[in-house]
Amino acid sequence: MEGLVKREWSGLALAAALMLAGPVAAQTGKPGLADPEGNVVEELVVTARVVGPAWWRVSDDDTTVYILALPDTFLPRDLKWDQSGLNRRLKGSNALIGGGRSFTLGIRNIPLLLSLRRSLRMKGTMEDDLPPDLKARFVTLREGLGKDAKHYSGWGPMVAGFTLVGDARDGPRGRNAEDQVRSAARRLRVKEKKLESRNAAPFIKEFKAGLTMDIQTACLDAAMSDVEAGPGVARAAAEGWARGDVGAALKAPRG
């Protein structure tokens, strides 16, 4: 998340802040991976009244925070979005806040990482242990991408799903909207405020403890749904984001 904060002095400056929301973490409490954005209240799904992406505003007596949610995938390289609203909110602000909280891990936690890696691996070819319906979908998708079973062997369903999505996106890399925002801030000499790093060990332990085979299989199912949606859906969502159509933007594959 990024933000830009501007204080109001003697009524001369309008307090402002920009915050870029990153991808929402998947809920791993139970199989099925509840989508935190699955229920959309219509009154809150709005289309921007000005050109460009939609903005939200939160304020108190002397500070206003403008919130810009960003796509969690790359934008098509030929897709341009109007940055006039971004530049207008950046001008005169004193900080761009966020970009996602970073995590650190010390040398003493290397055994923890190795243990996590082992829990993500699987002997043999992963697809042979899938339920018949999931196996049929997986084989169809990987063959359509020109990949054989060995390409995904040695890993469990979760990593196989990540790999499958990466294989489907293989090609010219798109443009990162977050990088474009940072570039605009540098151009306008707005400093970026870094968030404090957190110790990754507790997160890894919690993640590993909840990493059941049901969760891994649900992740693979979601990944396959993303790939099955095809690139056209992702592009339509990116175009919706660029013109401020929140409803269209939320239709992007987010499994």
C-alpha positions as CSV (number, residue, x, y, z in Angstrom):
1,M,0.0,0.0,0.0
2,E,1.3,3.4,-0.8
3,G,0.2,6.8,0.3
4,L,0.8,10.4,-0.2
5,V,0.2,12.8,2.7
6,K,-0.1,16.6,2.5
7,R,-0.7,18.8,5.5
8,E,-2.9,21.9,5.3
9,W,-1.2,25.2,6.3
10,S,-3.1,28.4,6.8
11,G,-5.8,27.2,4.4
12,L,-3.3,27.4,1.4
13,A,-2.9,23.7,0.8
14,L,-5.5,21.0,0.5
15,A,-4.5,18.0,2.7
16,A,-3.9,15.0,0.5
17,A,-2.7,11.4,0.6
18,L,-2.3,8.7,-2.0
19,M,-2.5,5.0,-1.1
20,L,-2.0,2.1,-3.4
21,A,-3.7,-1.1,-2.3
22,G,-1.7,-4.3,-3.2
23,P,-3.2,-7.8,-3.7
24,V,-5.4,-9.1,-0.9
25,A,-3.9,-12.2,0.8
26,A,-5.8,-15.4,0.3
27,Q,-7.7,-16.6,3.3
28,T,-6.3,-20.0,4.3
29,G,-8.6,-20.8,7.2
30,K,-10.5,-23.5,5.4
31,P,-10.7,-25.1,1.9
32,G,-12.5,-23.0,-0.6
33,L,-10.4,-19.9,0.0
34,A,-13.1,-17.3,0.7
35,D,-12.8,-14.3,-1.6
36,P,-12.7,-11.1,0.5
37,E,-13.9,-9.2,-2.5
38,G,-16.6,-11.7,-3.5
39,N,-19.5,-9.7,-2.1
40,V,-19.6,-6.3,-3.6
41,V,-22.1,-3.7,-2.2
42,E,-23.4,-2.0,-5.3
43,E,-23.5,1.5,-3.6
44,L,-19.8,1.2,-3.1
45,V,-18.9,0.2,-6.7
46,V,-18.5,3.5,-8.4
47,T,-17.3,4.8,-11.7
48,A,-15.0,7.7,-11.6
49,R,-16.5,11.0,-12.7
50,V,-13.1,12.2,-14.1
51,V,-10.8,10.6,-16.6
52,G,-8.6,7.9,-15.2
53,P,-8.7,5.4,-12.4
54,A,-11.1,5.7,-9.5
55,W,-10.0,7.3,-6.2
56,W,-11.3,7.2,-2.6
57,R,-10.8,9.9,0.0
58,V,-10.5,9.7,3.8
59,S,-10.0,12.8,5.9
60,D,-9.9,14.4,9.3
61,D,-9.5,18.0,10.4
62,D,-6.1,18.6,8.8
63,T,-5.3,15.7,6.6
64,T,-6.9,14.0,3.6
65,V,-5.9,10.6,2.3
66,Y,-6.6,9.8,-1.4
67,I,-6.7,6.0,-2.0
68,L,-5.9,4.5,-5.4
69,A,-6.3,0.7,-5.7
70,L,-3.9,-0.8,-8.2
71,P,-4.2,-4.0,-10.3
72,D,-2.2,-6.9,-8.8
73,T,-1.0,-7.9,-12.2
74,F,0.9,-6.1,-15.0
75,L,-1.0,-3.8,-17.3
76,P,-0.8,-4.6,-21.1
77,R,2.1,-2.6,-22.5
78,D,-0.1,-0.8,-25.0
79,L,-2.6,0.3,-22.3
80,K,-2.2,3.9,-21.3
81,W,-4.0,5.5,-18.3
82,D,-4.6,9.1,-17.7
83,Q,-2.2,10.2,-14.8
84,S,-3.6,13.8,-14.5
85,G,-5.5,12.9,-11.3
86,L,-2.4,11.2,-9.9
87,N,-0.2,14.2,-10.7
88,R,-2.7,16.6,-9.2
89,R,-2.8,14.8,-5.9
90,L,1.0,14.4,-5.8
91,K,1.8,18.0,-6.3
92,G,2.6,19.7,-3.0
93,S,2.4,16.4,-1.0
94,N,5.2,15.5,1.4
95,A,5.2,11.7,1.3
96,L,4.2,8.7,-0.8
97,I,3.5,6.0,1.7
98,G,3.5,2.2,1.3
99,G,4.4,-0.2,-1.5
100,G,3.7,-3.3,0.6
101,R,5.3,-4.2,3.9
102,S,8.7,-6.0,3.6
103,F,9.7,-9.0,5.6
104,T,13.1,-10.1,6.8
105,L,14.5,-13.5,7.8
106,G,17.7,-14.2,9.7
107,I,20.2,-16.9,9.0
108,R,18.9,-18.8,12.1
109,N,15.6,-19.2,10.3
110,I,17.1,-21.1,7.3
111,P,15.9,-24.4,8.8
112,L,12.4,-23.0,8.9
113,L,12.6,-22.1,5.2
114,L,13.9,-25.6,4.3
115,S,11.1,-27.1,6.3
116,L,8.5,-25.1,4.4
117,R,10.1,-26.1,1.1
118,R,9.8,-29.8,2.0
119,S,6.1,-29.3,2.9
120,L,5.5,-27.9,-0.6
121,R,7.2,-30.8,-2.4
122,M,5.7,-34.1,-3.5
123,K,7.2,-37.3,-4.8
124,G,6.6,-38.3,-8.4
125,T,4.2,-36.5,-10.8
126,M,1.7,-34.3,-8.9
127,E,-1.2,-34.7,-11.3
128,D,-1.4,-38.5,-10.7
129,D,-2.6,-37.8,-7.2
130,L,-5.3,-35.3,-8.2
131,P,-9.0,-36.1,-8.2
132,P,-10.1,-37.2,-11.7
133,D,-11.9,-33.9,-12.6
134,L,-9.0,-31.7,-11.5
135,K,-6.5,-33.9,-13.3
136,A,-8.4,-33.7,-16.5
137,R,-8.5,-29.9,-16.3
138,F,-4.8,-29.7,-15.4
139,V,-3.7,-32.0,-18.2
140,T,-5.7,-30.1,-20.8
141,L,-4.3,-26.7,-19.6
142,R,-0.6,-27.8,-19.5
143,E,-0.8,-29.6,-22.8
144,G,-2.4,-26.4,-24.3
145,L,0.7,-24.5,-23.0
146,G,3.0,-27.1,-24.5
147,K,4.2,-28.5,-21.1
148,D,4.7,-32.1,-20.1
149,A,3.9,-33.7,-16.7
150,K,7.6,-33.6,-15.7
151,H,7.6,-29.8,-15.9
152,Y,5.4,-29.8,-12.7
153,S,6.7,-32.9,-11.0
154,G,8.3,-32.8,-7.6
155,W,6.0,-30.1,-6.3
156,G,2.6,-30.2,-4.6
157,P,-0.6,-28.6,-6.1
158,M,0.0,-25.1,-4.7
159,V,3.4,-24.6,-6.4
160,A,2.1,-26.4,-9.5
161,G,-0.7,-23.8,-9.7
162,F,1.7,-20.9,-9.4
163,T,3.9,-22.4,-12.1
164,L,0.9,-23.0,-14.4
165,V,-0.2,-19.3,-14.1
166,G,3.3,-18.2,-14.8
167,D,3.5,-20.4,-17.8
168,A,0.2,-19.0,-19.1
169,R,1.5,-15.4,-18.7
170,D,4.8,-16.2,-20.4
171,G,5.6,-13.6,-23.1
172,P,6.2,-9.9,-23.3
173,R,6.1,-8.4,-19.8
174,G,3.4,-5.8,-19.1
175,R,3.8,-2.5,-17.4
176,N,3.7,-2.2,-13.6
177,A,1.3,0.5,-12.5
178,E,3.0,0.8,-9.1
179,D,6.3,1.6,-10.7
180,Q,4.6,4.3,-12.8
181,V,3.2,5.9,-9.6
182,R,6.7,5.9,-8.0
183,S,8.1,7.4,-11.2
184,A,5.6,10.2,-11.1
185,A,6.4,10.8,-7.4
186,R,10.1,11.1,-8.2
187,R,9.4,13.4,-11.0
188,L,7.4,15.7,-8.7
189,R,10.0,15.3,-5.9
190,V,7.6,13.6,-3.5
191,K,9.5,11.4,-1.0
192,E,8.4,7.8,-0.5
193,K,7.9,6.8,3.1
194,K,9.0,3.2,3.6
195,L,7.1,0.9,5.9
196,E,9.0,-0.9,8.7
197,S,10.1,-4.4,7.9
198,R,8.6,-7.3,9.9
199,N,10.0,-10.6,11.0
200,A,8.8,-13.2,8.5
201,A,9.3,-16.2,10.8
202,P,5.9,-16.1,12.6
203,F,4.1,-15.7,9.2
204,I,6.0,-18.7,7.7
205,K,5.2,-20.8,10.8
206,E,1.5,-19.9,10.6
207,F,1.4,-20.5,6.9
208,K,3.1,-23.9,7.2
209,A,0.7,-25.0,10.0
210,G,-2.3,-24.3,7.8
211,L,-0.9,-25.8,4.6
212,T,-3.2,-28.8,4.3
213,M,-3.6,-30.8,1.1
214,D,-7.2,-29.5,0.8
215,I,-5.8,-25.9,0.8
216,Q,-3.2,-26.8,-1.8
217,T,-5.7,-28.4,-4.0
218,A,-8.1,-25.4,-3.7
219,C,-5.2,-23.1,-4.7
220,L,-4.5,-25.2,-7.8
221,D,-8.3,-25.1,-8.7
222,A,-8.2,-21.3,-8.4
223,A,-5.1,-21.1,-10.5
224,M,-6.6,-23.2,-13.2
225,S,-9.8,-21.0,-13.2
226,D,-7.5,-18.0,-13.8
227,V,-5.8,-19.6,-16.7
228,E,-9.1,-20.9,-18.2
229,A,-10.5,-17.4,-18.1
230,G,-8.0,-16.4,-20.8
231,P,-6.1,-13.2,-21.4
232,G,-9.1,-11.3,-22.7
233,V,-10.8,-11.2,-19.3
234,A,-7.6,-9.8,-17.6
235,R,-7.3,-7.2,-20.3
236,A,-10.9,-6.1,-20.0
237,A,-10.4,-5.7,-16.3
238,A,-7.3,-3.6,-16.8
239,E,-9.1,-1.4,-19.2
240,G,-11.9,-1.0,-16.7
241,W,-9.4,0.0,-14.0
242,A,-7.8,2.5,-16.3
243,R,-11.2,4.3,-17.0
244,G,-12.3,4.1,-13.3
245,D,-14.9,1.3,-13.7
246,V,-14.4,-0.5,-10.4
247,G,-17.0,-3.2,-11.2
248,A,-15.1,-4.1,-14.4
249,A,-11.7,-4.0,-12.7
250,L,-12.9,-6.6,-10.0
251,K,-13.7,-9.1,-12.8
252,A,-10.0,-9.8,-13.3
253,P,-8.9,-13.4,-12.5
254,R,-7.9,-13.2,-8.8
255,G,-7.8,-16.9,-7.8
